[in-house]
Structure formats: C-alpha cells, structure tokens
Amino acid sequence: MMETIKLSNGVEIPQIGYGVYQVTPEECERCVTDALKAGYRMIDTAQAYHNEEGVGRAVAKSGLKRNEVFLVSKVWISNYGYEKAKASIDESLCKLQTDYIDLMLLHQPFCDRYGAYRALEEAYQAGKLRAIGVSNFYPDHLVDLAANVEVKPMVNQVETHVFDQQIEAKKYMDELDCRIMSWGPLAEGRNGFFTNLLLAEIGARHGKSVAQVALRWLLQRGVIIIPKSTHAERMAENLNILDFELTADEMQNIATLDTGKSLFFDHHDGEVTKMFMGWR
Ligand SMILES: NC(=O)c1ccc[n+]([C@@H]2O[C@H](COP(=O)([O-])OP(=O)(O)OC[C@H]3O[C@@H](n4cnc5c(N)ncnc54)[C@H](OP(=O)(O)O)[C@@H]3O)[C@@H](O)[C@H]2O)c1
C-alpha cells in the first residue's frame, strides 16, 4: 500500500512518485511504463521537460484507470501571464491525454506569476486541476503569493535532500498548510551522495542502500518525494523503502549533513533569473 499525504483541500497524493526531468521525449514512454509496472502511482512531469506526451501515452496504455495514477505537471515561465497560462494548461491536458491533472504547479517564481496563478485558480475551480501549487518558491515569494491569491498553494516543490534540507523554508510552508515536495531527493548524485559514509553505514545496519536511506529520511520528515531513474532496477530500489524505519538517533545524525545551501541554483541570484528566462 502506497502511503499518501492529505493536501489542504482534502486531496490525497501518494508520498512517493516518479520524476521525469532529463528523461528524453523518446525514452519517456518506456520509463513511465516501467515505473508504473514497478508500482509508482504518481508521475511528475512539466511543460519544460518536453515529455508530457510520453507520460500520457504510458498512462493510456498501462491498463490502469485514470484515477489510479496521480499526475503532476508544471507551467513553464514562457507560458506565464493569465492568457498564455490558461492556453498552456489546456495543451498539457491534451498532451497528457486527460481531462484533469491532479496537481499543477507554477514551475518558477519569475515573470508574471500572478497572472499565471489566476489561470491555475480558474482551472482548479473548473475541475481541470484537482490541486494547485508552486515550485522553487522560497519563503519570500511563497509568503507574498499566498497572501495575495484566493486559493493558497497546496504544494511547494523545492530542492530538498540530505545536503539541503529546507528546515527554515518548511516552517513557512507548514504555517501556510502547504506540503513540501522534494525535487532532487538523491541530490542528482552530487556532493558524493551515493558514497556518503554516514548514509552507507546506516544503510548497512538496515540492509538498505544509500539511496534508500536518504529517501526514507525524507519520508519520515513528511516530505513528498519523486526520485528519477531510467533503470527499472533502481526504480524498484527507490520504491522499496516502506519496510524499515530510521531511529530517532539516525534521523538526527542525517540532519547534521545539512549545508543549508543549494547544490544547483541560487534563486536569489540575478544571473540565475536570466538563465531561467532564456530557457524554453
Ligand atoms: N521543480 C523543479 O524545478 C525540478 C528540478 C529538478 C527536478 N525536478 C523533479 O524531481 C525529480 C527528481 O529529481 P532529479 O531527477 O533532478 O534528481 P534525483 O532523483 O535526485 O537523481 C536522479 C539521478 O540519480 C540516479 N539514480 C536514481 N536512483 C538511483 C539509485 N538507486 N542508485 C544510483 N543512482 C540512482 C539517476 O540515474 P539513472 O537515471 O541513470 O538511473 C539520476 O542520475 C525530477 O525527475 C523532476 O521530476 C523538479
């Protein structure tokens, strides 16, 4: 049985899902098919990944009912502003071969996010989206947005892993009844992740891998996770984390790995903003 987390509007999201960033359009259908076979029931894609069609094809061919798979997508910033975001939601629905998306996020806190968010709210009220939220909104942007919209964001998907644990940012999300969803739960392997001695030592105690320990640590913190792998055996490994529990001491020891800093982007750096604005 997959664990679920209840969003502020009562919708239940599986706590573990499968992410398809950097999965090519050609490979996406095969990967999502393998992930569904492995038991994943939540898929995280985005307009900017250019692979929503592959997700749609895999789900359509899976034999699963639409309501057995939780679909997450994100509006890219080149589609921000009310009119463009509204049209892009319909395009995502079409590519995903569905008449509703379970959770739609604004991908980045740049450009006309208020206009884009109004389009999310409207599609939510119309039943095209079962839940709405944001991604990469750090406390400054999250607090600002939540105070100035009608339907508060239900999820915030931010970089979260053992080296950047988002302890402070999560406090703001908790205050706003907004669930934290981790991107890069395996730190994409950066910073020596897969050979980390502490994680390996804890894993040896439980008969689990470094990846499994780090993912389990996120689960026990109440974080929603979407590890990505193109390999079926790793997909299964990353899902096989419900049969052991980290002790309070182990949780505390892993907490010491936090650097409080991104391994990828500083969302408050103007050069990063420019880089994202050029991304199509
Ligand atoms: N909202 C955003 O801005 C944002 C940004 C980044 C990511 N995301 C979402 O978050 C998802 C996950 O993040 P991510 O893809 O960046 O990184 P990740 O899940 O932290 O790491 C993926 C990397 O780890 C490898 N890997 C996976 N499982 C492994 C295992 N058990 N043992 C060894 N290596 C393993 C994968 O290689 P192989 O594929 O070769 O197996 C891949 O190179 C994305 O797919 C996407 O859906 C969102």
The ligand as a Tripos MOL2 file, in Angstrom:
@<TRIPOS>MOLECULE
LIG
   48    52     1     0     0
SMALL
NO_CHARGES

@<TRIPOS>ATOM
      1 N1         10.6570   21.6990   -9.9380 N.am      1 LIG1
      2 C1         11.8980   21.7250  -10.3620 C.2       1 LIG1
      3 O1         12.4570   22.7910  -10.6250 O.2       1 LIG1
      4 C2         12.6370   20.4420  -10.5100 C.ar      1 LIG1
      5 C3         14.0360   20.4450  -10.6950 C.ar      1 LIG1
      6 C4         14.6880   19.2030  -10.8030 C.ar      1 LIG1
      7 C5         13.9480   18.0330  -10.6990 C.ar      1 LIG1
      8 N2         12.5830   18.0490  -10.5350 N.ar      1 LIG1
      9 C6         11.7510   16.8160  -10.4140 C.3       1 LIG1
     10 O2         12.3250   15.9830   -9.4140 O.3       1 LIG1
     11 C7         12.6280   14.7070   -9.9670 C.3       1 LIG1
     12 C8         13.8250   14.1000   -9.2730 C.3       1 LIG1
     13 O3         14.9400   14.9540   -9.3040 O.3       1 LIG1
     14 P1         16.1840   14.7420  -10.2820 P.3       1 LIG1
     15 O4         15.7740   13.9180  -11.4250 O.co2     1 LIG1
     16 O5         16.7270   16.0940  -10.5730 O.co2     1 LIG1
     17 O6         17.2890   14.0150   -9.4190 O.3       1 LIG1
     18 P2         17.3430   12.7620   -8.4000 P.3       1 LIG1
     19 O7         16.0710   11.9750   -8.4160 O.co2     1 LIG1
     20 O8         17.8410   13.2970   -7.1050 O.co2     1 LIG1
     21 O9         18.5350   11.8980   -9.0130 O.3       1 LIG1
     22 C9         18.4450   11.2870  -10.2510 C.3       1 LIG1
     23 C10        19.8390   10.7050  -10.5850 C.3       1 LIG1
     24 O10        20.1740    9.6580   -9.6790 O.3       1 LIG1
     25 C11        20.3880    8.4490  -10.4070 C.3       1 LIG1
     26 N3         19.7770    7.3790   -9.5810 N.ar      1 LIG1
     27 C12        18.4580    7.2480   -9.2960 C.ar      1 LIG1
     28 N4         18.2550    6.2350   -8.4480 N.ar      1 LIG1
     29 C13        19.4630    5.7000   -8.1950 C.ar      1 LIG1
     30 C14        19.8870    4.6170   -7.3790 C.ar      1 LIG1
     31 N5         19.0170    3.9120   -6.6620 N.pl3     1 LIG1
     32 N6         21.2110    4.3350   -7.3460 N.ar      1 LIG1
     33 C15        22.1010    5.0550   -8.0720 C.ar      1 LIG1
     34 N7         21.7630    6.0960   -8.8650 N.ar      1 LIG1
     35 C16        20.4310    6.4080   -8.9220 C.ar      1 LIG1
     36 C17        19.7340    8.6380  -11.7490 C.3       1 LIG1
     37 O11        20.4270    7.9240  -12.7570 O.3       1 LIG1
     38 P3         19.6950    6.9940  -13.8520 P.3       1 LIG1
     39 O12        18.5080    7.7460  -14.3830 O.co2     1 LIG1
     40 O13        20.7700    6.7800  -14.8770 O.co2     1 LIG1
     41 O14        19.3130    5.7410  -13.1330 O.co2     1 LIG1
     42 C18        19.8980   10.1350  -11.9720 C.3       1 LIG1
     43 O15        21.1880   10.4250  -12.4810 O.3       1 LIG1
     44 C19        12.8510   15.0550  -11.4510 C.3       1 LIG1
     45 O16        12.8510   13.9370  -12.2870 O.3       1 LIG1
     46 C20        11.7240   16.0170  -11.7060 C.3       1 LIG1
     47 O17        10.5020   15.3300  -11.8570 O.3       1 LIG1
     48 C21        11.9400   19.2550  -10.4430 C.ar      1 LIG1
@<TRIPOS>BOND
     1     1     2 1
     2     2     3 2
     3     2     4 1
     4     4     5 ar
     5     4    48 ar
     6     5     6 ar
     7     6     7 ar
     8     7     8 ar
     9     8     9 1
    10     8    48 ar
    11     9    10 1
    12     9    46 1
    13    10    11 1
    14    11    12 1
    15    11    44 1
    16    12    13 1
    17    13    14 1
    18    14    15 2
    19    14    16 1
    20    14    17 1
    21    17    18 1
    22    18    19 2
    23    18    20 1
    24    18    21 1
    25    21    22 1
    26    22    23 1
    27    23    24 1
    28    23    42 1
    29    24    25 1
    30    25    26 1
    31    25    36 1
    32    26    27 ar
    33    26    35 ar
    34    27    28 ar
    35    28    29 ar
    36    29    30 ar
    37    29    35 ar
    38    30    31 1
    39    30    32 ar
    40    32    33 ar
    41    33    34 ar
    42    34    35 ar
    43    36    37 1
    44    36    42 1
    45    37    38 1
    46    38    39 2
    47    38    40 1
    48    38    41 1
    49    42    43 1
    50    44    45 1
    51    44    46 1
    52    46    47 1
@<TRIPOS>SUBSTRUCTURE
     1 LIG1         1 GROUP 0 **** ****
